[in-house]
Amino acid sequence: MEVLERLYQFPNLKDINVLNNPIEQNATSFNILLAEVLIKKPKIERFCKHKITQANQLEAVYLAKFKW
């Protein structure tokens, strides 16, 4: 995850692709990985060629509340 955190410094970032990367391969679930990214950077429109939906954003909200 620390590699992804380096990408958060770019304010206009709208699309991230980490397919076939150790970050994506070590994640337990794609939805959990996506929710963790959306917690830090909610303005992302696409992640790994997947368009962000409202359901993905709600999963991020619930994950943030669960972690808190």
C-alpha positions in Angstrom: 0.0 0.0 0.0 2.9 2.4 0.6 3.5 2.4 -3.2 0.0 3.6 -3.8 0.4 6.3 -1.2 3.1 7.9 -3.3 0.5 8.4 -6.1 -1.8 10.3 -3.8 0.4 13.4 -4.0 -0.9 14.1 -7.5 -4.1 16.1 -7.0 -5.5 15.6 -10.6 -5.1 11.8 -10.6 -8.3 10.3 -11.9 -7.2 6.8 -13.1 -4.9 4.3 -11.4 -4.0 0.9 -12.9 -2.2 -1.6 -10.7 -3.2 -4.9 -12.5 -0.6 -7.7 -12.2 1.2 -5.8 -9.6 2.3 -7.1 -6.1 -0.2 -4.6 -4.6 -3.1 -6.1 -6.5 -1.9 -9.7 -6.2 -1.4 -9.6 -2.4 -4.8 -8.0 -1.8 -7.4 -10.3 -0.2 -10.2 -8.9 -2.3 -10.5 -6.4 -5.2 -13.4 -4.7 -3.4 -11.4 -4.2 -0.2 -8.4 -2.9 -2.2 -10.7 -0.5 -4.1 -12.4 0.7 -0.9 -9.0 1.4 0.8 -7.9 3.5 -2.2 -11.2 5.3 -2.2 -10.9 6.2 1.5 -7.6 8.0 0.7 -8.6 9.4 -2.7 -12.3 9.6 -3.2 -12.2 11.6 -6.5 -10.8 8.7 -8.5 -13.0 7.8 -11.5 -11.4 4.5 -12.6 -9.3 1.9 -10.8 -7.7 -1.0 -12.6 -9.9 -0.4 -15.7 -13.0 -0.5 -13.5 -15.3 2.5 -13.4 -16.1 3.6 -9.8 -19.8 3.3 -9.0 -21.8 4.5 -6.1 -21.7 1.0 -4.6 -17.9 1.1 -4.5 -18.0 4.5 -2.8 -20.5 3.2 -0.2 -18.2 0.2 0.5 -15.4 2.7 1.2 -17.6 4.6 3.6 -18.5 1.4 5.5 -14.9 0.2 5.6 -13.7 3.6 6.9 -16.4 3.4 9.7 -15.4 -0.2 10.4 -11.7 0.7 10.8 -12.5 3.7 12.9 
